[in-house]
């Protein structure tokens, strides 16, 4: 579910100006993925 929300945010950001948001959301996604994989 969390990944879905992130995707939605990415879509919205990408739709507008997500050029600098991309790397940020990617890093967040990685962090979340690590937590999910660990937990």
TORPA-4810 file (N, C-alpha, C, O; in nm, 3 decimals):
<nodes>
NODE_1_0.084_-0.120_0.000_0.000_0.000_0.000_0.087_0.126_0.000_0.062_0.221_-0.073_X
NODE_2_0.190_0.122_0.083_0.280_0.238_0.091_0.342_0.264_-0.046_0.357_0.379_-0.089_X
NODE_3_0.380_0.155_-0.115_0.441_0.173_-0.247_0.340_0.239_-0.341_0.377_0.325_-0.420_X
NODE_4_0.214_0.198_-0.331_0.111_0.258_-0.418_0.103_0.407_-0.395_0.097_0.485_-0.491_X
NODE_5_0.103_0.448_-0.269_0.094_0.591_-0.240_0.214_0.663_-0.301_0.200_0.770_-0.361_X
NODE_6_0.332_0.603_-0.286_0.452_0.666_-0.343_0.439_0.680_-0.493_0.478_0.781_-0.551_X
NODE_7_0.383_0.576_-0.557_0.367_0.582_-0.702_0.275_0.698_-0.739_0.302_0.771_-0.835_X
NODE_8_0.168_0.715_-0.663_0.073_0.822_-0.692_0.145_0.957_-0.683_0.130_1.043_-0.770_X
NODE_9_0.223_0.973_-0.577_0.296_1.099_-0.559_0.392_1.119_-0.677_0.403_1.229_-0.732_X
NODE_10_0.460_1.013_-0.714_0.555_1.022_-0.825_0.482_1.065_-0.951_0.529_1.151_-1.024_X
NODE_11_0.367_1.005_-0.977_0.291_1.039_-1.097_0.254_1.187_-1.095_0.271_1.257_-1.195_X
NODE_12_0.204_1.234_-0.981_0.166_1.375_-0.971_0.288_1.464_-0.993_0.283_1.560_-1.070_X
NODE_13_0.396_1.432_-0.924_0.517_1.514_-0.937_0.570_1.509_-1.080_0.605_1.611_-1.138_X
NODE_14_0.576_1.387_-1.136_0.625_1.373_-1.273_0.536_1.449_-1.370_0.585_1.510_-1.466_X
NODE_15_0.406_1.446_-1.345_0.313_1.514_-1.434_0.349_1.662_-1.444_0.340_1.723_-1.550_X
NODE_16_0.390_1.719_-1.330_0.426_1.862_-1.329_0.575_1.881_-1.346_0.628_1.867_-1.456_X
NODE_17_0.643_1.912_-1.236_0.788_1.935_-1.244_0.856_1.846_-1.141_0.890_1.891_-1.031_X
NODE_18_0.875_1.720_-1.177_0.935_1.625_-1.082_1.077_1.589_-1.123_1.123_1.478_-1.095_X
NODE_19_1.147_1.683_-1.189_1.285_1.655_-1.230_1.374_1.645_-1.107_1.460_1.557_-1.100_X
NODE_20_1.357_1.735_-1.009_1.439_1.730_-0.888_1.370_1.646_-0.781_1.432_1.606_-0.683_X
NODE_21_1.239_1.620_-0.802_1.166_1.538_-0.705_1.196_1.391_-0.728_1.192_1.310_-0.635_X
NODE_22_1.227_1.356_-0.852_1.255_1.215_-0.883_1.363_1.156_-0.792_1.336_1.058_-0.723_X
NODE_23_1.484_1.213_-0.791_1.590_1.158_-0.706_1.549_1.152_-0.559_1.587_1.059_-0.488_X
NODE_24_1.473_1.250_-0.515_1.431_1.252_-0.373_1.335_1.137_-0.346_1.354_1.062_-0.250_X
NODE_25_1.234_1.121_-0.430_1.136_1.014_-0.405_1.203_0.879_-0.424_1.168_0.782_-0.357_X
NODE_26_1.301_0.872_-0.515_1.372_0.746_-0.536_1.447_0.710_-0.408_1.444_0.595_-0.364_X
NODE_27_1.513_0.810_-0.349_1.587_0.781_-0.224_1.489_0.739_-0.116_1.517_0.644_-0.041_X
NODE_28_1.377_0.807_-0.107_1.277_0.771_-0.005_1.228_0.629_-0.031_1.214_0.548_0.061_X
NODE_29_1.201_0.600_-0.158_1.152_0.467_-0.193_1.253_0.362_-0.148_1.215_0.258_-0.093_X
NODE_30_1.381_0.389_-0.171_1.484_0.293_-0.131_1.480_0.274_0.021_1.486_0.162_0.070_X
NODE_31_1.469_0.384_0.094_1.465_0.374_0.240_1.345_0.291_0.284_1.358_0.203_0.370_X
NODE_32_1.229_0.318_0.226_1.108_0.243_0.262_1.129_0.095_0.226_1.094_0.007_0.305_X
NODE_33_1.184_0.070_0.109_1.207_-0.068_0.067_1.297_-0.140_0.167_1.271_-0.255_0.202_X
NODE_34_1.401_-0.072_0.214_1.492_-0.132_0.311_1.415_-0.166_0.439_1.429_-0.276_0.493_X
NODE_35_1.335_-0.072_0.486_1.259_-0.096_0.609_1.163_-0.213_0.591_1.153_-0.300_0.677_X
NODE_36_1.093_-0.215_0.477_0.996_-0.322_0.451_1.068_-0.458_0.444_1.023_-0.557_0.502_X
NODE_37_1.181_-0.460_0.372_1.255_-0.585_0.357_1.308_-0.630_0.493_1.307_-0.750_0.524_X
NODE_38_1.353_-0.536_0.574_1.408_-0.570_0.706_1.296_-0.612_0.801_1.308_-0.711_0.873_X
NODE_39_1.185_-0.536_0.800_1.076_-0.564_0.893_0.982_-0.665_0.836_0.884_-0.702_0.901_X
</nodes>
